[in-house]
Amino acid sequence: MAKKQKEVVIVSAARTPIGKHGGFYNDISAEDLAVLAMEEAIKRSGIDLKTVKIDQVVAGMIYIDSQNQQIYLPRNVSARVAKKLGDTDNLNVAPGKTTLRICGTGFQVIADAFDAISLNNANCVISFGTENMSRTNLISQARRKKESVWEFEKAPLKDYLLEGFNHNLHKTLMPKTADDYGALVGVTRKDCDEFSYLSHKRAKDAQTKQWNRFATETKENNYLKGVFTVDTIDQAGNSLCVWKDEGTKYDISIDELKGLLPLLKADGLVTPGTSSQISDGAACAVLMDREFADKHKIKYLAVIKGYEFATVDPKIMGQGPVPAIKNLLSKLEMKLEDVDLFEVNEAFAAQYLGVEKELGLPREKTNVNGGAIAVGHNIAATGLRITTDLIYELKRQKKSVGIASACIGGGQGGAICVEIV
């Protein structure tokens, strides 16, 4: 007889403030950021590592920098956090794996944990996504010589960051896919500038209220509670204390956005101001079997109702959230109006607006605290970042059901549905 599928809950979730290129985290590696996020998520969970076994750690990271040994990422982060928390017999020995789904990696680390718990024997899985795009390397394309494993042929260097923005097989670029998709569904440059301004305004307003919460410590103000203050030392020995996302522009204007030149063509929709920002940061969540959490009297934030990945034409990859959200709603036997809040990653304003238009997303219920245009898109962490923000915003508004979604390079979309309990 087949086992009954377990319900999966998110016990805790936390994310760093997001840094902009060359900013807060320029001298902190992606691994360092993941250590901070995992430590915070475990502390928020309230679990005792001496009694709650960690069955698996799932990591997500895309871009390699010289400070990371990416192949050891989940084990390194687990070992470092275990040492900080005085745990040598549990987290330190938990099996670890790294997963990858480009811009959907932050969703994939949740999906992998969901599957491990709901379909297998795991009770507790820790998932994290981390990225330091500021530190992405220029790499050599040289291959080893046939006659010597220690010698290399001459070859050009390649920008490892920009390499990911091209999709060579389909002869397109990520901003071109947004230009093409936006034009296809009737998005205008004016629409894009106005939406980008709104994203910054919403982020600025939320951060102002976030600061008021820190300043007054009032329980009524719960803005951006998924964000924790990073208080650490960088690799140069400098103290670093960060509480808010760095990329939000407090003085941006519509006129400034209108004056920016398109990236690719004269009548293009994508400009530096209508694109997500190159960013650094990490997010982490502790997930459990609901029955296990109840048995051990462990409180949790939300139940994961389900997730979905879908594909679209790679040349209009920004459309990805449309089938992902539609398929997820169908699987869960829900309608769009059953969802209280949405978070849809703003890879580009044209891309988001196309999704909004096709799905009929209510803007007053979507990205209410700003999105990646204003706060950044630290790629491997983004799905987990927006899920974290969604959960805490649902709690703040005393709402129940939310869906987080993102387009994914290569012509994909991902979506996850959570319910507050």
C-alpha positions in Angstrom: 0.0 0.0 0.0 1.4 3.4 -1.0 2.3 5.7 1.9 0.1 8.7 2.5 1.8 11.9 1.3 3.0 14.0 4.2 2.1 17.7 4.6 5.2 20.0 4.5 5.5 23.1 6.6 7.9 26.0 6.7 9.0 26.2 10.3 11.2 29.3 9.8 12.5 31.5 7.0 15.0 34.3 7.0 16.9 36.4 4.4 19.7 38.8 4.5 19.2 42.4 3.3 20.1 42.4 -0.4 23.3 44.2 -1.4 23.9 45.9 -4.7 26.9 45.3 -7.0 30.1 46.3 -5.2 28.2 47.3 -2.1 27.6 45.9 1.4 28.8 42.4 0.6 31.7 43.1 -1.8 34.1 41.6 0.7 31.9 38.7 1.8 31.6 35.5 -0.1 28.4 33.7 -1.0 29.3 31.0 1.4 29.7 33.5 4.2 26.2 34.9 3.4 24.7 31.4 3.5 26.2 30.8 6.9 24.6 34.0 8.2 21.2 33.0 6.7 21.2 29.4 8.0 22.2 30.4 11.5 19.4 32.9 11.6 16.8 30.4 10.2 17.8 27.8 12.8 17.6 30.4 15.6 14.2 31.5 14.4 12.9 27.9 14.3 13.6 27.4 18.0 14.6 23.8 17.3 17.1 22.0 19.5 19.7 20.5 17.3 20.5 17.9 19.9 17.0 16.5 19.7 15.7 17.3 16.1 17.6 15.4 13.5 18.5 17.3 10.3 17.9 14.8 7.5 19.3 16.8 4.6 20.6 20.2 3.6 19.8 21.5 0.1 21.9 24.4 -1.3 21.4 26.6 -4.3 24.1 28.8 -5.9 24.8 29.6 -9.5 27.8 32.0 -9.9 31.3 30.9 -8.8 33.6 33.3 -7.1 37.2 32.7 -6.0 36.3 32.6 -2.4 33.9 29.6 -2.8 34.5 25.9 -3.3 31.0 25.5 -4.7 31.2 21.7 -4.9 31.4 21.6 -1.0 28.9 24.4 -0.4 26.1 22.6 1.6 28.7 20.7 3.7 30.8 23.7 4.3 27.9 25.9 5.3 26.5 23.2 7.6 29.8 22.6 9.3 30.4 26.3 9.9 26.9 26.9 11.3 27.2 23.7 13.4 30.4 25.0 14.9 28.9 28.4 15.7 25.9 26.8 17.4 27.9 24.1 19.2 26.4 21.2 17.3 28.8 18.5 16.2 26.5 15.4 15.9 23.6 16.6 13.8 23.8 19.4 11.4 27.5 18.8 11.0 26.9 15.3 9.6 23.7 16.0 7.6 23.9 14.9 4.0 24.1 17.9 1.6 23.4 18.5 -2.0 23.4 21.5 -4.4 20.6 22.0 -6.8 20.3 24.3 -9.8 17.4 25.8 -11.8 18.8 29.2 -12.8 16.4 32.0 -11.6 14.2 29.2 -10.1 16.9 27.8 -7.9 15.4 29.4 -4.8 12.2 27.6 -5.5 14.0 24.4 -6.4 15.7 24.2 -3.0 12.2 24.3 -1.5 10.8 21.8 -4.0 13.6 19.4 -3.2 12.9 19.6 0.5 9.2 19.3 -0.1 9.8 16.1 -2.1 12.2 14.6 0.4 9.7 15.1 3.2 6.4 14.4 1.5 7.4 11.4 -0.5 10.3 9.9 1.5 11.2 9.5 5.1 12.7 12.9 5.9 11.3 14.9 8.8 13.4 18.0 8.7 15.3 19.6 5.8 17.1 22.9 5.7 17.2 24.7 2.3 19.2 27.8 1.4 20.1 29.8 -1.7 23.0 32.2 -1.8 24.6 34.4 -4.4 27.4 37.0 -4.5 27.2 38.4 -8.1 29.6 41.2 -7.2 32.4 38.6 -6.9 31.7 36.6 -10.1 35.0 35.8 -11.8 36.5 36.3 -15.2 37.4 32.7 -16.2 39.7 31.1 -18.6 38.2 28.9 -21.3 41.5 27.0 -21.6 41.3 23.2 -21.6 44.0 20.9 -20.4 46.5 19.7 -22.9 46.2 16.1 -24.0 49.8 15.3 -23.1 49.8 16.8 -19.6 47.1 17.1 -17.0 48.9 20.1 -15.4 49.3 22.2 -18.6 46.7 24.2 -20.5 46.2 25.4 -24.0 46.0 29.1 -24.7 42.4 30.4 -24.7 40.4 33.7 -24.2 38.8 34.8 -20.9 35.1 34.8 -20.4 32.9 36.9 -18.2 31.1 34.2 -16.2 28.3 36.6 -15.1 27.5 37.9 -18.6 27.7 34.4 -20.0 24.5 33.5 -18.1 22.6 36.4 -19.7 23.0 35.0 -23.2 21.1 31.9 -24.5 23.4 31.0 -27.3 21.3 28.0 -28.6 18.3 30.2 -29.2 20.4 33.3 -30.3 18.8 35.6 -27.6 19.7 37.6 -24.5 17.7 37.8 -21.3 16.9 41.5 -21.9 15.9 40.7 -25.5 13.4 38.1 -24.3 11.8 40.8 -22.1 11.7 43.3 -25.0 10.1 40.7 -27.2 7.6 39.4 -24.7 6.5 42.8 -23.6 6.0 44.0 -27.2 4.1 40.8 -27.9 1.5 41.5 -25.2 1.3 45.2 -25.8 3.4 46.6 -23.0 4.8 50.2 -23.6 7.9 51.9 -22.5 5.7 54.3 -20.5 4.2 51.3 -18.7 7.7 50.0 -17.8 9.0 53.4 -16.5 5.9 53.9 -14.3 6.0 50.3 -12.9 9.7 50.6 -12.1 9.0 53.9 -10.2 6.2 52.1 -8.3 8.6 49.2 -7.4 11.1 51.7 -5.9 8.3 53.6 -4.1 6.8 50.5 -2.6 10.2 49.3 -1.4 11.1 52.7 0.0 7.8 52.9 1.9 8.2 49.4 3.3 11.8 50.1 4.4 10.7 53.3 6.1 8.2 51.3 8.1 10.8 48.5 8.7 13.0 51.2 10.2 10.2 52.5 12.4 9.8 48.9 13.7 13.5 48.7 14.6 13.3 52.2 16.2 10.2 51.8 18.2 10.1 48.0 18.7 6.3 48.1 18.3 4.6 44.8 17.7 2.0 46.5 15.4 4.6 47.2 12.8 5.7 44.0 11.2 7.1 45.2 7.8 9.7 43.0 6.2 10.2 40.7 9.2 11.7 38.1 6.9 14.8 40.3 6.8 17.3 40.0 9.6 20.1 42.4 10.4 23.5 41.3 9.2 26.1 42.1 11.9 29.4 40.6 11.0 33.1 41.2 10.0 34.1 41.2 6.3 37.2 39.6 4.9 39.2 42.8 5.3 38.4 42.9 9.1 35.8 45.7 8.8 32.6 45.7 10.9 29.5 45.4 8.8 25.9 46.1 10.0 23.2 46.0 7.4 19.4 46.1 8.0 17.8 47.1 4.7 18.1 46.3 1.0 20.7 48.4 -0.6 19.5 48.9 -4.1 16.3 50.9 -3.4 16.5 54.4 -4.8 14.8 56.9 -2.5 15.1 59.8 -4.8 14.3 58.3 -8.2 11.8 60.0 -10.5 9.7 59.2 -13.5 11.7 61.8 -15.5 15.0 60.1 -14.6 13.6 56.7 -15.7 12.2 58.2 -18.9 15.7 59.6 -19.7 17.5 56.3 -19.7 18.4 54.8 -23.0 17.1 51.3 -24.0 19.7 48.5 -23.7 19.3 46.9 -27.0 17.3 48.9 -29.6 16.0 52.5 -29.9 12.4 51.5 -29.3 13.2 48.8 -26.7 11.4 48.4 -23.4 14.4 47.4 -21.3 16.6 50.0 -19.8 19.0 49.9 -16.7 16.1 51.4 -14.7 13.5 48.8 -15.8 15.7 45.8 -15.1 16.4 43.8 -12.0 19.6 44.6 -10.2 22.8 42.6 -10.1 22.7 41.7 -6.4 24.2 39.8 -3.4 22.5 38.0 -0.6 21.1 34.7 0.9 18.0 33.2 2.2 17.3 30.0 4.2 14.3 28.0 5.5 13.7 25.1 7.8 11.1 22.7 6.5 9.4 19.8 8.4 6.8 17.1 8.1 3.7 18.7 9.7 2.9 15.7 11.8 6.5 15.6 13.1 6.4 19.3 14.0 3.0 18.9 15.8 4.3 15.8 17.7 7.3 17.8 18.9 5.3 21.0 19.5 7.3 22.9 17.0 5.6 26.0 15.8 5.5 26.8 12.1 4.8 29.7 9.7 3.1 28.2 6.8 2.0 25.0 5.0 3.4 24.4 1.5 0.3 23.6 -0.6 2.3 22.7 -3.7 4.7 23.9 -6.4 4.9 23.8 -10.2 7.5 24.3 -12.9 6.5 24.9 -16.5 8.1 25.8 -19.9 7.6 28.4 -22.5 9.4 29.5 -25.7 12.9 30.4 -24.6 12.7 33.5 -26.8 10.0 34.9 -24.5 11.2 33.3 -21.3 9.6 36.0 -19.2 6.2 34.5 -19.8 7.2 31.5 -17.6 5.1 32.5 -14.5 1.9 32.4 -16.6 1.7 28.6 -17.2 3.4 27.9 -13.9 0.8 29.8 -11.9 -2.1 28.5 -14.1 -0.9 24.9 -13.7 -0.4 25.3 -9.9 -3.9 26.8 -9.5 -5.4 23.9 -11.5 -3.5 21.3 -9.5 -4.7 22.8 -6.2 -8.2 23.3 -7.6 -8.1 27.0 -6.9 -8.9 30.2 -8.7 -6.9 33.4 -9.0 -9.3 35.2 -6.7 -8.6 32.5 -4.0 -5.1 33.9 -3.6 -4.6 36.8 -1.1 -1.2 38.0 -2.2 1.3 37.3 -5.0 5.0 37.8 -5.4 6.2 37.7 -9.0 9.9 38.3 -9.5 10.6 41.5 -11.5 13.3 40.3 -13.8 12.4 43.2 -16.1 9.4 45.5 -15.9 8.3 44.5 -19.4 8.4 40.8 -18.3 6.4 41.4 -15.1 3.9 43.6 -16.9 3.4 40.9 -19.5 2.7 38.3 -16.8 0.4 40.7 -15.0 -1.6 41.4 -18.2 -1.9 37.7 -19.3 -3.0 36.4 -15.9 -5.0 39.4 -14.8 -3.0 39.8 -11.6 -4.4 42.5 -9.3 -1.5 45.0 -8.8 -2.7 46.0 -5.4 -2.1 42.4 -4.3 1.2 41.8 -6.0 4.7 42.8 -5.0 3.2 45.1 -2.4 6.6 45.9 -0.9 8.5 46.3 -4.2 10.3 43.8 -6.2 13.6 42.9 -7.8 13.7 46.2 -9.8 14.0 48.0 -6.5 15.6 45.5 -4.2 17.6 43.2 -6.4 17.7 39.7 -8.0 20.4 37.6 -6.2 19.6 34.9 -8.6 20.0 31.5 -6.7 18.3 33.0 -3.6 15.5 34.9 -5.3 12.8 32.2 -5.1 13.4 31.6 -1.4 13.7 35.3 -0.8 10.3 36.2 -2.3 8.7 33.2 -0.6 10.1 34.4 2.7 8.8 38.0 2.1 5.4 36.6 1.0 4.9 34.6 4.1 5.7 37.5 6.4 3.5 39.9 4.4 0.6 37.4 4.6 1.1 37.3 8.4 1.3 41.1 8.6 -1.9 41.5 6.7 -3.5 38.6 8.5 -4.2 36.9 5.2 -4.0 33.2 4.3 -2.9 32.1 0.8 -0.1 33.4 -1.3 1.7 32.4 -4.5 5.3 33.3 -5.3 6.6 32.9 -8.9 9.4 33.8 -11.2 10.5 33.4 -14.8 13.5 31.3 -15.4 16.2 31.6 -18.1 15.9 29.0 -20.8 12.1 29.3 -21.1 10.7 28.2 -17.7 8.6 29.4 -14.9 8.3 28.3 -11.3 5.5 28.9 -8.7 4.9 27.9 -5.1 1.7 28.2 -3.0 1.8 28.7 0.8 -0.9 29.0 3.4 -0.6 30.6 6.7 -1.8 28.5 9.7 
